[in-house]
Amino acid sequence: MANSCIRNLTPDAYTPGSPTTVNLTVQVDPSTAFIVEEIYPPGWAISNIAPSAVDNGTSIRWLGFSSGVLSYTATPPGDETGSNNWDGSASFDGPGGFEFQVIGGETSSQAAAATTTSSPATTAPPGATTVVRVFDTPTYTPDVAFGVTLDATVGSGDAATYIVEEFTPFGWEPSAISNGGVFNGTSIRWFFLDANSRTLSYQITPPLDETACRSFAGHGLFDGGGPGFFAVAVTGDTSICQGAAPPVRDLRTIGSGAGSGAGENMSSEIEHYGDGSLRPPAGPDEIGAMPPARDSALLVSEDIDAGQLINIFDDGGVAKARLADQSSSRPAHGWAASFASVGDAVVFHLYGSVDNRLSGLTPGSEYFLAEDGGIDTNASASPISQKVGVALSDSQLLFMPEPA
């Protein structure tokens, strides 16, 4: 079975102010994950997204692991006229490697009795238009930023406008993005209203606890030139592995001197470790250095194990961490990177990180907060209900807590 994503519009000709049902039929090979991004006509109202996905105002994005139908309702404005176009892409990552496709099937609709048209992407002229990725280092160091460049070369007459989209590893934090690129939590996207070749760049920081080799993927979408609309996959450097251990930082600067409040209290209470650091030297399953800015560290009010979800609360004017608990109305704010006893400090990770200290998960399933920092596929209605993420594997949860 070949990977594919096909769009169907019902009805195929829209009526202003009346809803159009959009179905995206996804077929994937076994053990293959996919990301589908659907770009709908500007100004159309979106509703009834199934299964649940993120609508950022211009596109809808789904993450999945099996074949099925993605759907939503798109309602044009009451004064809509003329032709309206749908766009989008499907990225597949499985045993056969990374594969990018433009969504096939119906791509435009007309008002009244006009019919839809189908226009799959054509093949780029060989060697004329390319996007090439270059890392500025052969290996990465956890919690240390490195540079990435994307050389976009547009062949003569190939395009009038184009988009470059770069998918970064989950949990890696991009910064210093050039040329007005925007990071949406999963990918960086640049849009240009010309056919000029240019070099795009950004910095990216691996998480402090990262150890694995990670892959990058991306594509360029070119439109308006001689060959019509077509896509090219980003080539060049595609994966990078760890080359050095993360740096260990002295955390005695958390307090800023007399009268600094909670930060000073935390510094003075942890001096008993001897070296003035926030936590003792790391064991085999712990992290022994200060996390990046998107993570944090707090003293704990009860024993917390690695991977458990934590709740941040006010203890006499000092922020502390305790186990998140659905039955006690304690929503999850992060997850613990290591074990911590009462009175010790715990490093915890926040929204968008991957909790890789779990087991027995079902890939692709949504998980909800349970009792004692645990998770469950069943949502509890009372006293609080909180979806906390989706399983990427049997031991990894993409932590994306929703409001309780």
N, C-alpha and C positions, 0 to 999 in steps of 0.2 A: 504494500500500500504506500503510495506516494503522499508526502505532505502537501496540503493544499488549504486554501481559504477562499470561498466563493460567496459573493454577495447577491442577495435577492431582495427586490423592492416590491411591496404590495400596498396599493396598486402601483403599476409601473408608471402611470401618469398621475401627477399630484393635483390636488385641488387646494387652492389657497385656504389656510385655516383648518384643513382637515388632516388627520394623522396619516402618516405612511409607516408601515411596519417594515423594519429592516432585519433580515436574518443573515447571519454569517455562518456558513457551514464549514467547520474545521475538521479536517482529516489529518491525523498524525500517526507516524510509525510508533511501535512500542518503545517505551522508555524515552520518550521525547517530550521536552517542555516547549511551550510556545508563548510568545508575546504577540498579541494582535492589537494594532492601533488603528482605529477607524476615525477618519477625518470627515465630519459631516458638513453640509452647507452652512455658511455663516448666517446667523440670525434665526435658525430653526430651533424650536424648543425640543429638548430631549427628555424622555421619561421612560419608565418601565424597562430599565436596563437589567438584563438577566443573562448569566448570573451576575451578581453584584460586581461593579467595576468602578474605576475612577473616571469621572467626566471633568476635564479641566477647562471647559468652556469652548474649546475648539475641537477636541477629539476625545474618544473613549478608549481606555486601555484595559485589556484583560490579560491575566497570567493564567495559564492552564497546563494540564498534563495529560489530557485524553481527548479523543474525538468528541464532537458534540456541536450544538447550535448555540451561537451567541446572538442575542436579539435586543432590540430597543425600538422605541417609537419616536419618530421625528415629525414635528408639526411645523409646516411653513407658515410665515406671517400671512395675515389676511390679504395683504396687498402684493404678495409674491407673484412675479411673472417670469417668463423665459425659462432658460435651461439652468439646472442646478447640478453641480458635480459632487460626487463622493470620491474620496481618495483614501489610501491607507496601505498598511504593510503588515505582513506576518513574518515573524522571525522564529525559526525552529532550531532547537539545540538538542541533539540526540546522539546515539551511537555513531551515526554517519557524519557527525560534525555539524557546523553551523550552516544554516540555509536561510536565505532571505527571499521573499516573494512579495510582489505587489498583489493586493487583494484583487482577485479576478471576478468575473460575472458582470453584473450591472453597475455602471459607473456614473450614469447621469439620468435625470428625469426631466421631462417637459411638462408644462402646464397643459390642461385640457386633455386632448386625445393623443398627444405626442407619445411616442414609445421610447423605451430605454435603449441605450446602446452599450455595447461591450467593447472595451479597448484595453486588452492586456498590454503590459509593458513590452516594448521591443528590446532587442539586444543592442547594447552600446557598440558603436563602431570600434573595431579592434584597436586598442592602444590610443585612441583619440582622446577619450575622457576618462580620467582615473582619479581615485582618492586613495592616498597612501599614508599609512600611519607609521610614525617613528617614535620610539621611546628614547629618552635621553640617558638611560642607564640600562645595562644588560640585566640587572636584578633589582629587586626592591628591598627596602628595609622597613619593617612595620613602624607606623607612626611618623614616617619621614616622607615628605612630598617629593615627587619627581615629575618631570615635564613630559608632555605628549604633544606632538604636532601632527596635523593632518594636512597634507599637501593636495589641494583640490585643483586639478588641471582640467580645464574645459576646452575641448577640441573646437576648432573653427566651425561655426555654424551649428554646433550641437545643442545649444540651449539659449534661451532668453532669460530664464530664471532657474534657480535650483535650490535644493535643500540638502544639507548634510546632517545626518543623525548618527551620534556616537553612543553606543550602549556600554556603560561602565560596569564593573563588577559590583554586586550587591554589597552595600555597606562601605564602599570606598567613597571618600568625600572629594569631589572636584572643586577647584577654586581658580581664581585668576583666569576666567574664561575669556578668550579674545573675541573680537568682532561681534560683540553683542549676543553671543550664544546664551541660551537659557537652559538650565538644568531643571528637569521636572521630577526628580527623585529616582529616575531609572536611566534616563538618557539625556545627552546634551544635543540641542537642535539649533542649527544656524539656518537662516533664510535670506536669500539674496535676490534682488530684483535686477540682476544684470548677468552677464556671461563672463565676468572677469575671473581668471584663475587667482587663487590666493592661498596663503598658508594660515591655517587655524591652529590655535594652541590652547592648552590648559594645564594646570597642575592637578595632581591627584594624590591623595594620602591614603595608604592602606591602613586598616584598623590595627590597633596595637597588638591584638591577639591573632592576627592573620599569619598563617604558616603555609597555606597551599599555593600551588600555581593557579593563576587566574587568567581568564580569557577576556578579550575585548572584541566587540563586533560593531559593525556599522554599515551604512550605505549612503549613497548619494542619489537623489531623485532629480532628474533634469527634464525640463519641459520648455517647449516653444521653439525649438530649433529645427534643423533639417530633418533628423530622423524621427521627430515626434517625441512623445514621452518615453523615457527609459530609465532604468535603474542600474547602478553599478555597486558591487560590494566593496567595502574598504579592504585594501590589501596591505602588505608590509608586515610590521610587527603585530602579532595577534595574541600572544600570551607572554606572561612574565612570572618568574618564580622568586622566592625569597633568597636573598644572598647574605644577609647579616641579621643578627638578633636586634630587637628594638632597643633604643637607648633607655637607660634608667635615669629618672629625674629625681632631684632632691625636692621634696614637697614641703619643706619647712617654710616656704614663702606663702602658704595658704593664709596664715594670719598676717596682718599688716601692722602689728605693733599694738601698744596699749589702746584700749577702747575700740578695737576693730570689730567687736561683736562676735557673732557666731563663728567666723573664720578663726579668730584668735582662740576661742574655746576649743575648737577642733585641734589646732596645732598643739596647745598645751596638754590636752588629754592624751595625745598619742606619743608623747616624748618617751614613754616607757619602752619603746622598741629599741632604744639605744642609739640608733643612727639618725634619729630625727625624721625618718621617712614616715609616710602615711601608713604603710603596712609592712609586715615582715617580709624577708626574702621569699621569693616565689617558690612554691613546691612544684612537683611535676605537672599538676593540673591547674596551676594558678598563673596569674599575670603579675609580674613584679615591677611594673613601671606605671607612671601616670598615664591615663588614657588621653586620647585627643579631646578637643574642646567639646565635641558632641556627646561625650561621656562625662561621668562625674564620680565623686566618691563622698560617702557620708558614714557617720557612725551608725551602728545598728542597735536596736532595742531588744532583739531576740536573735537566736541562732538562725542563720540563713545559709542555704547550701548553693553551690554553683548551679546556675541555670534556673533557679527559682525566680518568680516574678516578685518585684518589690513595690511597696507603696511608700511615698514620701509624706511625712507628717511633721507637725509643729510640736516639739517637746520643750515647752517653756522658752520659746523664742529661738530655739536651735532646730534646724532642719535635720531630721534623722530618717533612717530607713527601717521598715519592718516588712513582714510578708504581706503581699497583696492577698486579699481574701474576699471572694464573692459573698459569702454568708455574713461577713462582718462589715459590708459596705466599704471595703478598702480597694479602690480601683488600682490597676497596675500602671506604674509610671516607667518602669525599666526592668531589667533582669540582671541578676548577680553574676559577675564574672568568676567568682571563687567563693569558697566557704568563708564565713566570718562568724565569730562568737559575739555574744553580748558585750558591748563596750568597744569592740574592734571596729575598724573601718572596712567598708566593702566598696569595691569598684563596680559600677553598674553601667550598662549600656542602654541607650535611649531609642526612640522611634527610628525605624529604618535599618537597624542592625539585625544580624542573624544570630539567634540563640542556638549555638551548636553543642550544648551540653545536655541534650535530651535524648530520649530513646522511645521506640514504639510508636512513632507518629505515622500517619497515613499521608503520603505526598499528595498535595493538591487540596487537602481538607482544611476548612476553616476551623480555628480553635478559639475557645472562649475561656475567660477566667473562671477557675474553680476555687477550691479551698486550699489554704496553706501554701500559697504561691504556685499552685499547680494549674494545669490547663485541661480542657475537655472539649470534645466535639459537640457536646450538647450545651445549648445556651440555657442558663437559668434565668427565670423571669424576676425573681425576688430574692433579696432586697435590691440587688443591682444585676444588670446584665452587661457584659463588656466583651466585644470581639477583640482579640489581641493579636491575631496574625494568621498566616497561612503556612502550612508545612511545605518546605522545599524538598525534604527527604525524610527518611525515618528518624533522623537525629537533628534536623535543622528546622527552626521556625523563623520565618521572616516576621520580625516583631513590628507590628503596625497597630498599636492600641487605638481603639475608637473611644469617644467619650462614653462613660458609664451611664 
